[in-house]
């Protein structure tokens, strides 16, 4: 069998190890999702020819929860959702760029935007992979991904995503940015692919509808090159005993119930480390 000359060398951080670290330390539900874009199928894989015809984000959820791998072309995607165009697989429906698709529903039912102009003003902030530069979009659970990912998306709550981001910038510093307005596919994994930066978004109509994200879930996407360092920092935190997921749920916090008469000092002035030691 011909050798894949472009296969990456992951050294001490193979994909399986990164997946295990992310899942265990961040307590993720389901798998991190590996994503790749290309003009040909990943080496050794064939395009999906099954009977499913779903938006690409639903295939991603199957990778996350069912452990399935897909190599998708335009023909295997449901094209009633605009996500295929953000992924570069084809030109969008003309009514998307005119602003009418998201603002002019039958019988005047409110859409995503109130006017075509408002929709156009948002579209300029979308991340679009140039149509015709991608023929295949692939997704797989990271732990058994058979291709080299471009981006890895994790789905978690605000606390899980915050820990992941803090691990990524632990030694680098800086900030991680995101947008709310465009679709999650555009502003999370599409944006990470195009910018080379970690990107998140709070959600969109499509993510809560078509993709089926829970109201508390956030899509956080890493260009693959960020992940080894992020995972190494997560493992370092565990080894050095950094308190994680130790915070008291807000409804159980004593300061919420403190009497106005006082006196009251928040948690007796103890640090998170001291509180953790008491709990252990």
BAVOPA-916465 format. One record per atom (N, C-alpha, C): residue in one letter; y, x, z. Coordinates in steps of 0.02 Angstrom, whole numbers, padded with zeros to 5 digits, always signed. Each point is the difference from the previous one (the first is absolute). Layout:
// BAVOPA-916465
AYXZ...
This chain:
// BAVOPA-916465
X-00060+00042+00000X+00060-00042+00000X+00062+00044+00000X+00048-00018-00040X+00061+00039-00006X+00037+00002+00066X+00028+00058+00016X+00036+00008+00063X+00070-00030-00004X+00022-00029+00055X+00068-00026+00004X+00046+00057+00020X+00034+00028-00048X+00042+00059+00012X+00062-00016+00041X+00017-00063+00005X+00061-00019+00036X-00013-00026+00070X-00062+00002+00022X-00017-00022+00067X+00036+00041+00052X+00033-00034+00047X+00038+00036+00051X-00046+00031+00052X+00023+00054+00030X-00034+00030+00057X+00038-00020+00062X-00033-00038+00043X+00033-00026+00060X-00008+00045+00061X-00035+00056-00010X-00008+00050+00053X-00026-00033+00065X+00034+00010+00056X-00026-00026+00064X+00016-00073+00010X+00035-00031-00047X+00019-00071+00008X-00026-00042-00058X-00066-00008-00007X-00026-00045-00052X+00020-00071+00015X-00006-00042-00051X+00022-00069+00005X-00035-00037+00057X-00064+00012+00009X-00038-00034+00052X+00027+00016+00069X+00019+00063+00011X+00027+00018+00066X+00068-00032+00011X+00042-00002-00051X+00065-00032+00008X-00008-00074+00015X-00047-00032-00034X-00011-00072+00012X-00024-00012+00071X-00045+00042+00024X-00026-00008+00067X+00054+00009+00052X+00043+00050-00010X+00055+00013+00047X+00049-00057+00002X+00021-00024-00058X+00047-00056-00003X-00028-00062+00034X-00062-00016-00016X-00030-00061+00028X-00009+00004+00076X-00023+00058+00023X-00016+00007+00071X+00063+00006+00043X+00045+00045-00019X+00058+00013+00041X+00050-00058-00003X+00010-00029-00059X+00048-00054-00007X-00031-00069+00013X-00065-00003+00009X-00035-00063+00014X+00011-00051-00055X-00009+00022-00062X+00013-00043-00057X-00056-00051-00009X+00019-00058-00026X-00049-00050-00021X-00016+00012-00073X-00061+00016-00016X-00017+00014-00069X+00016+00072-00018X-00010+00015-00062X+00007+00069-00026X+00071+00014-00025X+00022+00063+00005X+00057+00021-00041X-00021-00007-00074X+00048-00019-00042X-00016-00015-00070X+00025+00056-00044X-00045+00031-00037X+00016+00053-00047X+00019-00030-00068X+00054+00025-00030X+00025-00027-00063X+00012+00056-00050X-00012-00015-00064X+00013+00049-00053X+00021-00035-00064X+00043+00033-00038X+00023-00026-00064X-00021+00050-00054X-00016-00024-00060X-00019+00047-00053X-00004-00032-00068X+00000+00042-00051X-00008-00023-00069X-00074-00004-00019X-00044+00023+00043X-00072-00005-00011X-00032-00014+00067X-00061-00026+00001X-00033-00013+00064X-00011+00065+00038X+00000-00003+00067X-00016+00061+00038X-00066+00029-00022X-00007+00065+00006X-00059+00036-00024X-00064-00030+00028X-00046-00016-00045X-00065-00025+00020X-00003-00074+00015X+00056-00036-00006X+00002-00071+00015X+00014-00041-00063X-00023-00063+00002X+00011-00044-00057X+00046-00058+00021X+00038-00027-00046X+00043-00056+00016X-00040-00060+00024X+00030-00039+00044X-00031-00060+00026X-00006-00052-00055X-00059-00029-00007X-00012-00051-00051X-00030-00063+00030X+00006-00009+00066X-00028-00058+00033X+00040-00063-00013X-00019-00053+00035X+00030-00066-00012X+00062-00014+00041X+00016+00045+00047X+00061-00010+00039X+00061+00010-00044X+00051-00041+00011X+00064+00010-00034X+00054-00014+00052X+00019+00054+00035X+00044-00006+00059X+00063+00041-00009X+00053-00015+00038X+00056+00047+00004X-00025+00066+00029X+00032+00054-00018X-00026+00066+00022X-00001+00006+00076X+00046-00034+00034X+00003+00005+00073X-00061-00033+00033X-00029-00050-00033X-00061-00031+00028X-00060+00047-00009X-00002+00036-00055X-00052+00051-00007X+00007+00053+00055X+00062+00017+00017X+00012+00049+00053X-00027-00025+00067X+00010-00064+00014X-00026-00028+00062X-00076+00002+00001X-00032-00009-00057X-00073+00006-00003X-00021+00072+00014X+00038+00048-00023X-00014+00070+00017X+00007+00011+00075X+00052-00029+00028X+00014+00008+00071X-00054-00029+00044X-00022-00060-00015X-00046-00035+00044X-00073+00001-00023X-00011+00002-00066X-00069-00002-00026X-00027+00067-00023X+00043+00051-00001X-00023+00066-00021X-00013+00006-00074X+00032-00042-00041X-00012+00001-00072X+00050+00045-00036X-00024+00030-00055X+00042+00042-00043X+00009-00035-00067X+00062+00001-00025X+00015-00032-00064X+00041+00047-00044X-00016+00002-00064X+00041+00031-00051X+00025-00057-00044X+00063-00016+00005X+00027-00061-00029X+00044+00013-00061X-00009-00042-00049X+00044+00000-00058X+00040-00065+00000X+00044-00007-00047X+00040-00062-00003X-00046-00061-00008X-00054+00009-00038X-00045-00056-00015X-00036-00026+00063X-00008+00042+00050X-00037-00021+00060X+00047-00025+00055X+00064-00006-00015X+00048-00024+00050X+00026-00070-00017X+00014-00038+00052X+00032-00064-00008X+00073+00012-00017X+00021-00023-00058X+00067+00016-00025X+00052-00052+00017X-00020-00049+00041X+00050-00047+00024X+00043+00030+00056X-00021+00057+00025X+00038+00038+00050X+00031+00060-00035X+00062+00016+00016X+00036+00053-00036X-00020+00070+00020X-00045+00007+00049X-00017+00066+00025X-00026+00048-00052X-00034-00026-00051X-00027+00044-00052X+00055+00038-00035X+00059-00031-00007X+00055+00033-00034X+00032+00053+00044X+00004-00012+00066X+00026+00051+00044X-00045+00062+00000X-00065-00011-00011X-00048+00055+00000X-00002+00036-00067X+00038-00023-00050X+00005+00035-00063X-00051-00019-00052X-00039-00052+00013X-00054-00018-00045X+00024-00038-00062X+00058-00030+00004X+00027-00037-00057X+00073-00019+00015X+00034-00022-00053X+00067-00026+00009X-00003-00064+00041X+00052-00014+00040X+00001-00062+00039X+00014-00060-00044X-00014-00058+00027X+00019-00062-00033X+00076+00001-00011X+00023-00020-00060X+00072+00002-00013X+00042-00038+00051X-00028-00054+00029X+00039-00039+00047X+00010+00037+00066X-00038+00054+00012X+00011+00039+00061X+00066+00038-00006X+00010+00035-00055X+00060+00040-00008X+00063-00042-00009X-00007-00060-00026X+00058-00043-00006X+00020-00031+00067X-00045+00006+00049X+00014-00028+00066X-00024-00071+00009X-00026-00031-00054X-00019-00070+00004X-00067-00011+00035X-00045+00049-00004X-00067-00010+00028X+00002-00014+00075X+00044+00034+00036X+00003-00007+00073X+00055-00047+00024X+00033-00034-00047X+00056-00042+00022X+00002-00070-00030X-00043-00014-00048X+00002-00064-00034X-00070-00032+00000X-00016-00032+00055X-00065-00033+00008X+00003-00073-00024X-00058-00029-00017X-00001-00070-00022X+00029-00047+00053X+00034-00052-00023X+00030-00050+00043X+00050+00030+00051X+00027+00058-00015X+00051+00029+00043X-00025+00027+00066X-00066+00008+00008X-00026+00028+00062X+00028+00069+00012X+00026+00015+00060X+00028+00066+00013X-00049+00056-00014X+00024+00052-00033X-00042+00058-00015X+00017+00058+00046X-00017+00060-00022X+00015+00059+00040X+00075+00011+00003X+00035-00014-00055X+00072+00007-00004X+00032-00065-00022X+00064-00007+00016X+00035-00062-00016X+00027-00003-00070X+00012+00058-00031X+00027+00002-00069X-00034+00057-00038X+00000-00004-00066X-00025+00057-00040X+00039+00064+00014X+00064-00007+00012X+00041+00059+00014X-00022+00035+00064X-00015-00039+00052X-00023+00030+00063X-00066+00037-00011X-00045-00030-00040X-00063+00033-00015X+00011+00066-00037X+00045+00000-00049X+00015+00061-00036X+00027+00055+00046X+00042-00020+00048X+00029+00050+00045X-00054+00033+00043X-00053-00037+00014X-00055+00029+00038X-00045+00043-00044X-00011-00022-00062X-00045+00036-00045X+00020+00072-00012X+00065+00014+00004X+00022+00069-00012X-00024+00047+00054X-00023-00026+00057X-00024+00042+00054X-00076+00006+00001X-00033-00037-00044X-00073+00005-00005X-00021+00070-00024X-00059+00019+00020X-00030+00061-00027X-00049-00020-00054X+00016+00019-00062X-00040-00019-00058X-00032+00063-00030X-00066-00001-00006X-00033+00053-00038X+00008-00019-00074X+00021+00046-00040X+00017-00015-00070X-00059-00031-00036X+00010-00059-00029X-00055-00033-00037X-00026+00044-00056X-00066-00002-00008X-00031+00040-00053X-00018+00070+00022X+00020+00020+00060X-00017+00067+00025X-00062-00003+00046X-00026-00059+00010X-00060-00010+00042X-00046-00049-00035X-00063+00017-00004X-00051-00046-00026X-00047-00024+00054X-00007+00040+00054X-00048-00017+00053X+00031+00011+00068X-00011-00049+00043X+00020+00003+00070X-00064-00005+00041X-00012+00050+00043X-00063+00003+00038X+00014-00006+00074X-00046-00035+00035X+00006-00006+00072X-00069+00007+00031X-00001+00028+00061X-00063+00014+00033X+00012+00010+00074X-00051-00012+00043X+00008+00021+00070X+00004+00076+00003X+00046+00026+00039X+00011+00072+00001X-00062+00039+00022X-00040-00028+00046X-00056+00037+00029X-00054+00016-00052X-00005-00039-00053X-00050+00014-00051X+00031-00003-00070X+00062+00023-00005X+00036-00002-00063X-00031+00049-00050X-00019-00022-00059X-00031+00044-00049X+00050+00034-00048X+00064-00012+00011X+00051+00031-00043X+00053+00034+00044X+00043+00038-00032X+00056+00031+00036X+00057-00050+00005X+00018-00022+00060X+00053-00050+00006X+00069+00030-00013X+00044-00042-00025X+00071+00017-00003X+00036-00022+00063X-00020-00058+00026X+00032-00031+00057X-00054-00029+00045X+00013+00000+00065X-00044-00034+00048X+00043-00050+00039X-00020-00062-00001X+00035-00053+00036X-00039-00021+00061X+00034-00002+00057X-00030-00028+00060X+00034-00066+00016X-00038-00047+00026X+00026-00065+00020X-00006-00004+00075X+00056-00008+00035X-00002-00003+00073X+00060-00037+00027X+00001-00007+00066X+00058-00032+00031X+00055+00052+00009X+00056-00022+00028X+00059+00044+00006X-00015+00061+00043X-00039-00008+00053X-00015+00056+00044X-00045+00051-00036X-00051-00023-00034X-00045+00045-00035X+00038+00039-00054X+00042-00035-00037X+00038+00033-00054X+00051+00049+00029X+00029-00017+00057X+00048+00046+00031X-00034+00064+00022X-00059-00005+00030X-00036+00061+00019X-00018+00041-00061X-00020-00033-00054X-00018+00036-00061X+00061+00038-00028X+00058-00033+00000X+00061+00032-00025X+00021+00057+00045X-00003-00011+00066X+00020+00054+00046X-00046+00061-00007X-00064-00012-00014X-00046+00056-00012X+00019+00038-00063X+00021-00037-00052X+00018+00031-00063X+00062+00045+00007X+00048-00020+00042X+00062+00038+00005X+00002+00041+00065X-00057+00008+00033X-00002+00033+00065X+00029+00071-00003X-00017+00038-00051X+00026+00067-00007X+00053+00005-00055X+00002-00048-00045X+00048+00002-00055X+00068-00029+00019X-00001-00049+00044X+00062-00036+00015X+00018-00048-00056X+00060-00026+00001X+00022-00046-00051X-00018-00072+00017X+00005-00043-00049X-00014-00071+00009X-00043-00025-00058X-00031-00057+00010X-00037-00036-00052X+00038-00065-00014X+00010-00016-00062X+00040-00058-00018X-00043-00052-00037X+00026-00061+00000X-00032-00054-00037X+00052-00052-00018X-00021-00049-00040X+00044-00053-00022X-00032-00068+00013X+00042-00051+00005X-00024-00069+00002X+00039-00038-00053X-00036-00033-00043X+00031-00035-00056X-00048+00000-00058X-00012+00059-00031X-00052+00005-00051X-00070-00012+00028X-00049-00006-00044X-00069-00011+00021X-00028+00060+00036X-00051-00012+00042X-00032+00054+00038X-00031+00051-00047X-00031-00022-00055X-00031+00048-00046X+00052+00046-00030X+00058-00026-00015X+00054+00041-00027X+00029+00047+00053X+00012-00025+00059X+00037+00037+00051X-00043+00041+00048X-00066-00009-00003X-00042+00041+00043X-00040+00049-00042X-00057-00020-00028X-00040+00050-00036X+00031+00021-00066X+00034-00046-00035X+00034+00021-00061X+00056+00049+00014X+00038-00013+00052X+00055+00045+00018X-00025+00067+00023X-00055+00001+00040X-00028+00064+00023X-00024+00042-00060X-00030-00034-00049X-00024+00036-00059X+00058+00031-00040X+00053-00037-00009X+00055+00023-00042X+00046+00050+00035X+00009-00007+00066X+00048+00042+00035X-00031+00060+00035X-00066-00003+00013X-00032+00053+00039X+00017-00004+00074X+00028-00057+00022X+00019-00009+00070X-00042-00057+00031X-00006+00002+00066X-00034-00054+00036X+00045-00061-00004X-00030-00058-00015X+00040-00061-00008X-00034-00059+00033X+00040-00043+00030X-00026-00062+00030X+00046-00058-00018X-00025-00059+00011X+00041-00060-00005X-00028-00052+00048X+00043-00046+00021X-00022-00050+00049X-00041-00055-00032X+00004-00008-00065X-00040-00051-00032X+00037-00032-00058X-00034-00048-00031X+00029-00037-00056X-00039-00064-00009X+00025-00044-00044X-00037-00062-00013X-00071+00015-00022X-00007+00049-00044X-00066+00016-00027X-00047+00029+00052X+00027+00042+00045X-00045+00032+00048X-00028-00049+00051X+00041-00049+00020X-00024-00050+00048X-00038-00056-00035X+00012-00008-00065X-00035-00052-00037X-00060+00028-00036X+00012+00033-00056X-00056+00025-00042X-00042+00052+00036X+00032+00047+00033X-00038+00055+00031X-00032-00022+00066X+00030-00048+00033X-00029-00025+00062X+00012+00044+00061X+00056+00038+00001X+00016+00038+00060X+00017-00048+00057X-00017+00020+00060X+00018-00039+00059X+00075+00008+00014X+00031-00048+00034X+00072+00004+00013X+00021+00064+00035X-00044+00031+00039X+00017+00060+00038X-00018+00064-00037X-00027-00004-00060X-00024+00059-00035X+00053+00029-00046X+00002+00067-00002X+00047+00037-00042X-00040+00046-00045X+00021+00007-00063X-00031+00046-00047X+00038+00066+00000X-00033+00052+00022X+00030+00067+00005X-00038+00047-00047X+00036+00030-00047X-00033+00039-00053X+00020+00074+00003X-00050+00043-00005X+00009+00072+00003X-00019+00031-00067X+00044+00039-00031X-00025+00044-00053X-00055+00044+00031X-00053+00012-00035X-00057+00034+00030X+00019+00066+00033X+00048+00034-00028X+00018+00067+00024X+00026-00001+00072X+00022-00058+00023X+00025-00005+00069X-00057-00008+00051X-00058-00023-00023X-00051-00022+00047X-00034+00054+00041X-00018+00059-00029X-00033+00050+00042X+00041+00020+00061X+00065+00011-00009X+00043+00018+00056X+00007-00058+00049X+00006-00061-00026X+00004-00058+00044X-00062-00007+00043X-00058+00006-00031X-00063-00006+00037X-00009+00057+00049X+00020+00061-00020X-00005+00057+00046X+00042-00012+00062X+00059-00029-00009X+00043-00014+00057X-00029-00055+00044X-00030-00050-00030X-00033-00052+00040X-00056+00030+00042X-00040+00044-00029X-00054+00031+00037X+00027+00045+00055X+00056+00034-00014X+00031+00042+00051X+00023-00042+00059X+00028-00057-00014X+00022-00045+00054X-00058-00019+00045X-00056-00017-00031X-00059-00019+00039X-00023+00058+00043X-00004+00059-00030X-00024+00059+00036X+00046+00018+00059X+00064-00010-00009X+00048+00018+00052X+00017-00057+00047X-00034-00056-00008X+00008-00055+00047X+00065-00039-00006X+00028-00004-00061X+00062-00039-00009X-00015-00073+00013X+00039-00034+00043X-00011-00072+00011X+00012-00040-00065X-00049-00040-00018X+00005-00042-00059X-00029-00069+00016X+00033-00051-00025X-00022-00069+00010X-00009-00016+00074X+00044+00029+00041X-00003-00010+00072X+00052-00050+00025X+00046-00019-00045X+00056-00042+00021X-00023-00068+00026X+00032-00022+00053X-00015-00066+00028X+00026-00054-00048X-00041-00050-00015X+00026-00056-00041X+00063-00029+00031X+00049-00016-00041X+00066-00020+00025X-00005-00059+00048X-00043-00049-00016X-00004-00059+00042X-00028+00015+00070X-00030+00060+00008X-00028+00019+00064X+00045+00048+00038X+00055+00020-00030X+00044+00050+00032X+00037-00031+00059X+00000+00038+00055X+00030-00026+00062X+00076-00007-00005X+00031+00040-00043X+00073-00005-00004X+00023-00067-00030X-00044-00033-00038X+00018-00065-00026X+00002-00053+00056X-00039+00012+00053X-00005-00048+00054X+00040+00020+00062X+00038+00055-00006X+00037+00025+00059X+00052-00051+00022X+00006-00012+00066X+00050-00048+00025X+00071+00029-00007X+00048-00045-00011X+00069+00023-00006X+00027+00030+00065X-00029-00021+00056X+00026+00023+00064X-00009+00076+00009X-00054+00027-00033X-00011+00072+00005X-00013+00023+00071X+00001+00064+00015X+00007+00053-00052X-00065+00008-00041X+00008+00025-00060X-00059+00011-00042X+00013+00062-00042X-00049+00045-00001X+00003+00060-00041X-00058-00001-00048X+00015+00007-00064X-00052-00007-00052X-00058+00047+00012X-00058-00030+00012X-00063+00037+00008X+00006+00058+00048X+00043-00008+00051X+00009+00052+00051X+00021+00067-00029X+00027-00001-00061X+00025+00062-00030X-00055+00047-00023X-00062-00024-00004X-00055+00044-00019X-00003+00008-00076X-00022+00058-00021X-00006+00013-00072X-00064-00032-00027X-00004-00003-00066X-00059-00028-00032X-00062+00041+00018X+00009+00064+00007X-00057+00043+00017X-00025-00015+00071X+00046-00011+00047X-00020-00016+00069X-00034-00068+00003X+00026-00048-00039X-00030-00065-00001X-00070+00002-00029X-00009+00042-00051X-00065+00006-00031X-00051+00029+00049X+00022+00051+00038X-00044+00031+00049X-00022-00051+00053X+00046-00044+00020X-00017-00052+00049X-00052-00048-00029X+00008-00017-00065X-00046-00046-00031X-00070+00030-00006X-00003+00065-00010X-00064+00033-00008X-00034+00012+00068
